[in-house]
């Protein structure tokens, strides 16, 4: 009997999104936010927004309250954690932010890590509403809630979210996640943030703009004498099919050639590198002068992530970041 199985490229793509989600929507992101938040403030807000009976159930199960209940202090420290509590509740993005839920103002927090004046003012209302719904979840789990439930329930929702995405949606999510990774590198110098642009004041006091765009996917530009100087063009190729990798590199080359004509000086390509012949990729995109592995940049871990963070800091004109895991 002949056996023929499909390649694992789709699952590899899901893994890229998963390692990115660990830094934005899952427990790794929550742990990091809690590390930067005053425990006394968190505890006081938990008393305000988490129903007492549900707190007692969590205590009996050995589960921290903040693993289940959102509070303003934590969401201010890490706005993308709106997604963590949404996933725990098991609600798809389309439904959660749909008409009639009142949650639409918080979408930019989850998707872009952006906390504007309107959602910031509404955080107490968000935490109260989510606290009531999540308390009901805790009450209804049978026979009782466990730490494993809290760890695994979000994965069911995020798995469905990934499975329902087509290749274009997966690529778009990878681009957004790279932009969030860039935001982590420059966060101490951000003067203004929108869903598609970071305005950074560098160590010399000059303004640097980092923008989501197309051709290239991410632009780094510095204000100079009243105009913008194009510095770094970044192409993000989130596909994982090894047989198509060289086509993706060729697409990156076309974009970089356009960027070169616009006066950009450096050309970076983020692509799945593992298992590929880099000399062949370089032949497909000779304009690329820095290559970074997509999974490492999305997961904010590994030598390519550290190299990316170092080069980004240098391009923007800020000190090299410390402590990036």
Rosetta blueprint (number, residue, H / E / L):
1 X L
2 X L
3 X L
4 X L
5 X L
6 X L
7 X L
8 X L
9 X H
10 X H
11 X H
12 X H
13 X H
14 X H
15 X H
16 X H
17 X H
18 X H
19 X H
20 X H
21 X H
22 X H
23 X L
24 X L
25 X L
26 X L
27 X H
28 X H
29 X H
30 X H
31 X H
32 X H
33 X H
34 X H
35 X H
36 X L
37 X L
38 X L
39 X H
40 X H
41 X H
42 X H
43 X H
44 X H
45 X H
46 X H
47 X H
48 X H
49 X H
50 X L
51 X L
52 X H
53 X H
54 X H
55 X H
56 X H
57 X H
58 X H
59 X H
60 X H
61 X H
62 X L
63 X L
64 X L
65 X H
66 X H
67 X H
68 X L
69 X L
70 X L
71 X L
72 X H
73 X H
74 X H
75 X H
76 X H
77 X H
78 X L
79 X H
80 X H
81 X H
82 X H
83 X H
84 X H
85 X H
86 X H
87 X H
88 X H
89 X H
90 X L
91 X L
92 X L
93 X H
94 X H
95 X H
96 X H
97 X L
98 X L
99 X L
100 X L
101 X L
102 X L
103 X L
104 X H
105 X H
106 X H
107 X H
108 X H
109 X H
110 X H
111 X H
112 X H
113 X L
114 X L
115 X L
116 X L
117 X H
118 X H
119 X H
120 X H
121 X H
122 X H
123 X H
124 X H
125 X H
126 X H
127 X H
128 X H
129 X H
130 X H
131 X H
132 X H
133 X H
134 X H
135 X H
136 X H
137 X H
138 X H
139 X H
140 X H
141 X L
142 X L
143 X L
144 X L
145 X L
146 X L
147 X H
148 X H
149 X H
150 X H
151 X H
152 X H
153 X H
154 X H
155 X H
156 X H
157 X H
158 X H
159 X H
160 X H
161 X H
162 X H
163 X H
164 X L
165 X L
166 X L
167 X H
168 X H
169 X H
170 X H
171 X H
172 X H
173 X H
174 X H
175 X H
176 X H
177 X H
178 X H
179 X H
180 X H
181 X H
182 X H
183 X H
184 X H
185 X H
186 X H
187 X H
188 X H
189 X H
190 X E
191 X E
192 X E
193 X E
194 X L
195 X L
196 X L
197 X E
198 X E
199 X E
200 X E
201 X E
202 X L
203 X L
204 X L
205 X L
206 X L
207 X E
208 X E
209 X E
210 X E
211 X E
212 X E
213 X L
214 X L
215 X L
216 X L
217 X L
218 X E
219 X E
220 X E
221 X E
222 X E
223 X E
224 X E
225 X L
226 X L
227 X E
228 X E
229 X E
230 X E
231 X E
232 X E
233 X E
234 X E
235 X E
236 X E
237 X E
238 X L
239 X L
240 X L
241 X L
242 X H
243 X H
244 X H
245 X H
246 X H
247 X H
248 X H
249 X H
250 X H
251 X H
252 X H
253 X H
254 X H
255 X H
256 X H
257 X H
258 X H
259 X H
260 X H
261 X H
262 X L
263 X L
264 X L
265 X L
266 X E
267 X E
268 X E
269 X E
270 X E
271 X E
272 X L
273 X L
274 X L
275 X L
276 X L
277 X L
278 X H
279 X H
280 X H
281 X H
282 X H
283 X H
284 X H
285 X L
286 X L
287 X L
288 X L
289 X L
290 X E
291 X E
292 X E
293 X E
294 X H
295 X H
296 X H
297 X H
298 X H
299 X H
300 X L
301 X L
302 X L
303 X H
304 X H
305 X H
306 X H
307 X H
308 X H
309 X H
310 X H
311 X H
312 X H
313 X H
314 X H
315 X H
316 X H
317 X L
318 X L
319 X L
320 X L
321 X L
322 X L
323 X L
324 X L
325 X L
